[in-house]
């Protein structure tokens, strides 16, 4: 089959690779109809992880069940399904508690597994024509048949639940003010989720004009940090108090000034100043224990200079960690079906699998309006 394969930093190719096969009675093989490029993929694409050449990318996947293992009982051939980026067993201590992003069995020695991602287990990615899904009865979410809501449903694999997760970590409640740092796909989904949860005002901080425009279109207040201090701009709009809640949808590759200068803790420290005393911070933005391209020796070891004293002084609470997609995807699916949510507004390009190398390059450079790319194998 054809698949998007990592070659070296800033280079992927669409190559012929071995097609997946049933390896366990609980597996299914899915024919992929949509798979999205994620900002997290760019960390590997840019060489900022330990990813080795040959890895097949792709953890945001949906499609149609083509083949079933003999132990699968809840799915049938032809079912349309979307898979959480988390690979999870469904029966370990963390899965039973709903923390499926930290499954204890699918990736021995590590809490959590995922498709097509370095250190997240032996699961081939879905930027390909076919995908093996383990523990399929647990990991596949059934969708209405047909092709309706295709680009909405594929976002249930990661960014829509992850944006919602950021709001859940911050415990966003009706009537509250929220600051979301980052207006990339996850940031836009976090701001959108805050509005769905009843926030009165949502501030979205970025400097890319296309992203800020999308934030404004959905009802958020755009804050362009290239025009001044975002903390001050938000405080001026909240009577000097700051917001009730904040979400970090940027992570460890946060930048200041020109795009060549990174300051990994800048968003965390900005949120600490932006959010009022006793407010809450949700941090779904990716942070890693090791960053080969970090701007300092400490950053390369995943150690950042965070204003913990200021956070303590303000009595703030912070929640972190990758999203437990299964905790939210069924409810968000039903909101899409009912017309209450349409997250596909964030999708800027729908392309063929063969277009992936060019799409990666343009998405990485944030050019030509590339905010979210969905590939159709």
C-alpha positions in Angstrom: 0.0 0.0 0.0 1.0 3.7 -0.2 1.9 5.5 2.9 3.6 8.7 4.1 7.0 7.7 5.3 9.5 9.9 7.3 12.9 10.2 5.5 14.9 12.8 7.4 14.2 16.2 9.0 11.9 18.3 6.7 11.4 15.4 4.3 8.6 12.8 3.9 7.8 10.7 0.9 4.8 8.6 -0.2 6.2 5.1 -0.6 5.0 1.6 -1.1 5.1 -0.3 2.3 3.8 -3.6 3.5 0.0 -3.7 3.9 -1.2 -4.4 7.5 -2.6 -7.7 8.5 -4.6 -9.2 11.3 -2.2 -10.0 14.1 -4.6 -10.7 17.0 -8.2 -11.8 17.2 -9.2 -8.4 18.5 -7.8 -6.5 15.4 -9.6 -5.0 12.4 -8.2 -3.6 9.2 -9.6 -0.3 8.2 -9.5 1.2 4.7 -8.6 4.8 5.4 -10.9 7.4 3.9 -9.5 10.5 5.7 -6.4 11.1 7.7 -5.2 14.5 9.0 -1.7 16.1 9.4 -1.3 17.2 13.0 0.9 19.8 14.5 2.4 17.0 16.6 3.5 15.3 13.4 5.6 18.4 12.7 7.8 17.7 15.8 8.9 14.5 14.1 9.0 16.1 10.7 11.4 18.8 11.9 13.7 16.3 13.6 12.8 17.4 17.1 12.2 13.8 18.3 14.0 10.5 18.2 11.9 9.4 15.2 13.9 7.1 12.9 13.6 7.1 9.1 11.0 4.7 7.9 8.2 5.5 10.4 4.8 5.8 8.8 3.1 9.0 10.1 -0.5 9.5 11.0 -2.5 9.3 14.2 -5.8 11.1 13.1 -7.6 8.4 11.2 -11.0 7.3 10.0 -12.3 4.9 7.4 -14.3 1.7 6.7 -13.8 -1.7 8.3 -12.5 -4.1 5.7 -11.4 -7.2 7.7 -12.1 -8.4 11.2 -10.3 -10.6 13.6 -12.3 -13.6 14.9 -12.6 -12.1 18.3 -14.2 -8.9 17.2 -17.9 -8.8 18.3 -19.1 -5.2 18.1 -18.1 -4.3 14.5 -19.0 -5.5 11.0 -17.4 -5.3 7.6 -18.4 -2.0 6.1 -18.8 -0.1 9.3 -17.6 3.5 9.1 -15.4 4.3 12.1 -13.0 6.9 13.6 -10.2 5.9 15.9 -8.8 7.9 18.8 -5.1 8.7 18.3 -4.7 6.9 21.6 -4.2 3.1 21.3 -5.8 1.6 24.4 -6.7 -1.8 25.8 -9.9 -0.9 27.7 -9.1 -3.2 30.6 -6.1 -1.8 32.5 -6.3 0.4 35.6 -6.0 3.6 33.7 -8.4 2.7 30.9 -11.0 1.5 33.4 -10.7 5.0 35.0 -11.2 6.7 31.6 -7.6 7.7 31.2 -7.1 6.0 27.9 -4.3 8.3 26.9 -2.2 6.5 29.5 -3.0 2.9 28.8 -0.6 0.6 30.8 -0.6 -2.5 28.5 -0.3 -1.4 24.8 3.2 0.1 25.1 5.2 -1.8 27.7 7.3 0.4 30.0 5.4 3.6 29.0 1.9 4.9 29.9 0.2 5.5 26.6 0.3 4.3 22.9 -0.5 6.0 19.6 -0.5 5.3 15.9 2.5 6.5 13.9 4.3 8.3 16.7 7.8 7.9 18.1 8.0 6.1 21.4 4.3 5.4 21.4 4.4 1.7 20.6 4.7 -0.5 17.5 1.5 0.9 15.8 1.9 2.0 12.2 0.4 5.3 11.3 -2.7 5.9 9.2 -1.4 8.3 6.6 -1.8 5.3 4.4 -4.4 3.3 2.5 -5.0 0.8 5.3 -4.6 0.7 9.1 -4.5 -2.1 11.6 -6.6 -1.2 14.7 -5.9 -3.3 17.8 -8.5 -3.8 20.5 -10.9 -2.7 17.8 -14.2 -3.1 19.8 -12.8 -0.6 22.3 -10.9 1.7 19.9 -13.3 2.1 17.0 -16.1 4.7 17.3 -19.0 3.9 14.9 -20.2 6.7 12.7 -23.3 7.0 10.4 -22.7 5.3 7.1 -22.1 7.4 4.0 -19.8 10.4 3.5 -21.7 13.1 5.4 -19.6 15.1 8.0 -16.4 13.4 6.8 -14.1 16.3 7.7 -15.9 16.9 10.9 -15.7 13.3 12.0 -11.9 12.9 11.2 -11.3 15.6 13.8 -12.7 13.4 16.5 -9.5 11.4 16.3 -7.5 14.1 18.0 -7.8 17.8 17.7 -11.5 18.3 18.6 -11.4 16.2 21.7 -7.9 17.6 22.6 -9.2 21.2 22.4 -12.1 20.1 24.5 -9.7 18.4 26.9 -7.9 21.6 27.4 -11.1 23.2 28.6 -11.9 20.2 30.8 -8.4 20.5 32.4 -9.1 24.2 33.1 -12.7 23.4 34.1 -14.2 26.1 31.8 -17.7 26.9 33.0 -20.6 29.0 31.6 -20.1 32.7 31.8 -16.3 32.6 32.3 -13.6 34.4 30.4 -10.9 32.2 28.8 -7.5 32.9 27.3 -6.3 30.4 24.7 -2.7 30.7 23.7 -2.2 29.4 20.2 -4.6 29.6 17.3 -3.4 26.5 15.5 -5.8 23.6 15.0 -5.8 22.6 18.7 -6.0 26.2 19.9 -8.9 26.9 17.6 -10.7 23.7 18.8 -10.0 24.8 22.5 -11.5 28.2 21.8 -14.4 26.7 20.0 -14.9 24.2 22.9 -14.8 27.0 25.4 -17.6 28.7 23.5 -19.6 25.4 23.3 -19.2 25.2 27.1 -20.7 28.6 27.5 -17.7 30.9 28.0 -18.7 34.6 27.9 -15.5 35.7 26.1 -12.6 33.8 24.7 -9.4 35.4 23.8 -7.2 33.6 21.2 -3.5 34.6 21.1 -1.4 34.0 18.0 0.4 36.1 15.3 -0.6 34.2 12.1 -3.2 36.3 10.4 -5.1 33.4 8.9 -5.4 31.7 12.2 -6.6 34.9 14.0 -9.1 35.4 11.3 -10.6 31.9 11.9 -10.7 32.6 15.6 -12.6 35.8 15.0 -15.0 34.1 12.6 -16.1 31.6 15.2 -16.7 34.3 17.9 -13.4 34.5 19.7 -11.4 37.7 20.3 -8.1 37.7 18.4 -5.0 38.9 20.2 -2.0 39.4 17.9 1.1 39.1 20.1 3.3 40.6 17.4 1.5 43.9 18.1 2.3 44.0 21.8 2.2 42.1 25.1 -0.7 39.7 25.0 -1.0 39.6 28.8 -1.5 43.4 28.9 -3.9 43.4 26.0 -6.1 40.8 27.7 -5.9 42.5 31.1 -7.0 45.7 29.5 -10.1 43.9 28.2 -10.9 42.3 31.6 -10.7 45.4 33.8 -7.2 44.5 34.8 -8.2 41.3 36.5 -7.2 38.7 33.8 -9.3 35.8 32.7 -10.9 33.1 34.8 -9.3 30.2 32.9 -6.5 29.7 30.4 -5.4 27.0 27.9 -1.9 26.4 26.5 -2.4 25.0 23.0 1.2 25.8 21.9 3.7 23.6 23.9 7.4 23.4 24.0 8.2 25.0 20.6 6.7 28.4 21.7 8.3 31.3 19.9 8.9 35.0 20.7 9.9 37.8 18.3 10.9 36.3 14.9 10.1 32.7 14.2 13.8 31.7 14.6 13.8 32.3 18.4 12.2 29.8 20.8 11.4 30.3 24.4 9.8 27.0 25.6 8.2 28.3 28.8 6.9 31.6 27.4 3.3 30.4 27.0 3.1 28.8 30.5 4.5 31.9 32.1 2.2 34.2 30.1 -0.8 32.2 31.1 0.2 32.4 34.8 0.2 36.2 34.4 -3.0 36.2 32.2 -5.2 34.1 34.5 -6.5 35.7 37.6 -5.7 34.6 41.2 -7.3 31.2 42.0 -7.9 30.6 38.2 -7.2 27.3 36.4 -4.8 26.4 33.6 -5.3 23.6 31.1 -2.2 22.4 29.3 -2.8 20.0 26.4 0.0 21.7 24.5 2.7 19.1 23.9 5.7 19.1 26.3 8.4 16.4 26.0 11.0 14.9 28.4 13.7 15.3 25.8 14.1 17.8 23.0 17.2 17.4 20.8 16.6 20.9 19.3 16.0 22.7 22.5 17.5 26.3 22.8 19.3 25.5 26.0 20.8 22.5 27.8 18.0 22.4 30.3 15.4 22.6 27.5 17.0 19.7 25.7 16.3 17.7 28.9 12.7 18.9 29.1 13.4 21.1 32.0 11.9 24.6 31.7 12.1 27.8 33.8 8.5 28.1 34.9 7.3 30.8 37.3 6.1 28.3 39.9 6.5 31.0 42.7 4.1 33.3 40.9 1.6 30.4 40.3 1.8 29.5 44.0 1.4 33.2 45.0 -1.8 33.4 42.8 -3.2 30.1 44.1 -3.7 28.8 40.6 -4.4 25.2 39.6 -2.9 23.5 36.5 -3.9 20.3 34.7 -1.7 18.7 32.1 -1.4 15.7 29.8 -2.5 14.4 26.5 -6.1 13.9 25.8 -8.1 10.8 26.7 -10.0 10.9 23.5 -12.6 8.2 24.3 -13.8 10.3 27.3 -15.2 12.8 24.8 -15.4 11.5 21.3 -18.9 9.9 21.5 -20.5 13.0 22.9 -18.7 15.3 20.4 -19.8 12.9 17.6 -23.4 13.3 18.6 -23.0 17.1 18.7 -21.8 17.0 15.1 -24.7 14.8 14.1 -27.2 17.0 15.7 -25.8 20.1 14.2 -24.6 21.6 17.5 -20.9 21.5 16.4 -19.1 21.8 13.1 -15.4 21.7 13.8 -14.4 21.3 10.2 -14.3 25.1 9.9 -10.6 24.7 10.9 -9.8 22.5 7.8 -8.1 24.6 5.1 -7.1 21.9 2.6 -8.4 18.5 1.5 -5.7 16.8 -0.6 -4.7 13.3 -1.9 -2.2 11.2 -0.1 0.3 11.9 -2.9 0.2 15.6 -2.0 1.5 14.9 1.5 5.1 16.0 1.1 4.1 19.4 -0.2 1.4 19.7 2.4 3.9 19.0 5.2 6.2 21.7 3.9 3.6 24.3 3.7 1.9 23.5 7.0 5.3 23.6 8.7 5.9 27.0 7.3 2.4 28.3 8.1 2.0 29.6 4.5 -0.8 29.9 2.0 -3.4 29.6 4.6 -2.5 26.1 5.7 -4.2 25.7 9.1 -5.4 22.1 8.9 -4.8 19.5 6.2 -7.0 16.4 5.6 -5.6 13.7 3.3 -7.9 11.3 1.4 -6.0 8.1 0.4 
